[in-house]
Amino acid sequence: GFSGAACGQRIADSGSRVLISMDGYWRSGQLIDHKEKVDQAVDAAKQQGQQVDKVLVWRRYPGQYHSKTPMVAGRDVYVDEVLKDYANKIVEPVQMDATAPLFLMYTSGTTAKPKGVQHGTAGYLAYVTGTSKYILDIKPDDIYWCMADIGWITGHSYIVYGPLSLGTSGVLYEGVPTYPDGGRPWRIAQRLGVNIFHTAPTAIRMLRKVGPNEPAKYNYHFKLMVTVGEPIEPEVWRWYYNIVGKKESVIVDTWWQTENGGFLCSTKPALDPMKPGSAGPGVPGIHPVIYDEEGKEVSKGTKAGNICIRNPWPGIMQTIWKDPDRFVKTYYEKYNKNPKSKKWQDWPYFAGDGAVQAEDGYFRILGRVDDVINVAGHRLGTKELESACLVVPEIAEAAVVPVADESRGRVPEVYVALKPGIQPSEKIEKDVVKELETLIGKIARPKSVRIVPDMPKTRSGKIMRRVLAAISNRMPVGDVTTLANPEVVEQIRVMVQGAGPVETTTNVAEDIKRFGQE
């Protein structure tokens, strides 16, 4: 979830006057007080010139208030009390223009002002409905479960708009998938008869780490499984297929972004062959292309480059809220050769991701362009490096960050977390180096391999690579209080830098400063 300050920043940018939230929610066995963040957000927005008139508070248990933060008279309202006045009343829907703004979705913006991605009404709904039907194979009698946070774009597109427009039944859950144990998702799937399962590589890696054999204990059967949000390593893909899917479920490995509305690349279930670690071809109506830095098209089966989309499509964002110049500069300026042109052919969409296209036409996404390590002139995708690390059977998670090097410019530094019950050893470290050199080449030899007790993660399970890069390069780690496990940051820092105080620096190259940030 957002911190109070981050939420307040978004309230101010969007000009919102009403904030809808809750008093608390369950997470890892604790009822978390959320209302305190609400008040912090309102105060932060006020400092930036935006007044919030009303705060609507959903109570986790109707009639019971579970926050230590008091309600503000005249501003705060319990939703369950207000709803009583509208029982059995029909609220007529308001007819909107097809191009009217539907919602704003803010990107994380750790290095700059968050971008308010504006999606439109009809185009967005049409696109997520179509991709839900043809890529997710959703039918009205399916039981569909997307584990994403409903507040992010995957939740909007593929929990709310797409599946509901197709009339299917969806599963919502509270908390984290690994509490009280790694069997929770599979118990839910068995109890509710889930047959379409949609999650992210982060969650798959987490479940593989805490309960590698848990799925076999439960009697569920998926017809289709989805992976979304970041590239998935082939070894993790195989566990997902063999163990979670029981070798009977098709996998669609999708690639898209907040700005896109819905899937851009994916195999079509039962029509296209699956390929571990590959996002597949463009979905129907999408025409991807890979350009190099000079704007030349990169041929299939050759080198990596920047993946772009040649054509517009219904789900594409309309603009960045109140910042159209930034919209053009961020997504369209890089490969436009004629700024005065009104032809869509002259404005390919620049996704900001690196990719390579195989001879079979499938695209493999390498991660953000900024998350590429340039070692002596060789561009190494961090996802490719991390995938190689995960071939070592003892390793559950891997993260690779760049470190400055006098002779090679940059070298990778590897952090790995082990599977439960595995003890750190020099042999494991050497095995990681061996796999990197075997699968990628001597150029990928890391400066060091660090076996850590856990990775610093957000509460959604995303590894915070920027924190690891900061530790490796002796930069300030910044605010880590919102992490799920902030205590591990100091443990890793001591492992890398030693127990004593260390002088940090901000005098580092821009690519290292930007690494792991959006």
Number of C-alpha atoms within 10 A of each C-alpha: 14 13 15 20 18 19 21 27 22 22 23 21 20 15 14 15 15 16 18 13 17 22 26 21 17 13 15 14 11 10 15 14 17 20 22 15 22 25 19 17 25 27 18 22 26 16 13 14 12 20 18 20 13 16 23 18 22 19 20 16 12 11 10 9 18 18 17 11 15 11 17 11 7 9 12 17 17 19 17 16 14 11 9 9 9 10 8 7 7 7 7 6 6 6 6 11 10 13 13 13 18 15 13 19 21 22 17 15 13 12 10 9 13 18 22 23 23 23 28 22 17 17 20 27 21 16 22 23 21 20 23 24 16 13 21 23 16 24 15 13 9 18 19 28 25 23 22 22 16 15 11 14 22 25 16 20 24 26 25 16 18 26 28 17 16 15 13 15 17 17 15 12 13 11 15 20 22 17 13 12 14 21 21 18 22 21 17 17 22 15 12 14 16 21 19 23 25 20 17 23 22 21 19 19 23 19 24 22 19 16 17 21 15 19 22 14 10 15 12 20 19 21 16 22 23 20 24 22 17 20 24 29 22 18 19 21 23 17 18 25 18 13 17 26 22 15 13 14 20 20 28 28 28 26 25 18 18 19 23 23 27 28 25 24 26 28 24 23 19 13 7 12 12 19 17 18 21 27 26 28 24 22 19 16 11 16 16 20 23 25 20 15 11 8 14 11 14 18 16 17 13 11 14 22 25 23 28 22 18 18 15 17 17 19 22 21 22 20 22 22 19 14 12 12 11 15 19 17 11 15 19 18 18 16 19 18 11 11 11 8 11 9 8 11 11 17 23 21 25 22 19 15 18 24 23 24 25 17 11 10 13 21 25 25 27 27 18 21 18 18 26 23 26 17 21 13 11 13 17 20 22 23 22 23 27 22 23 23 31 22 19 18 13 19 19 23 24 25 24 25 29 28 21 18 13 7 9 13 14 20 25 25 21 26 23 26 20 22 17 13 7 10 10 16 9 9 9 19 19 13 16 25 22 19 20 23 17 13 15 15 11 12 17 22 22 20 16 15 20 18 22 19 13 19 25 25 21 17 14 16 18 17 20 17 21 19 26 28 24 24 23 19 22 20 20 14 16 9 9 16 11 13 19 15 15 16 12 17 20 14 15 23 19 15 14 16 14 11 11 7 8 12 8 13 11 12 10 12 9 9 14 22 17 15 22 21 18 14
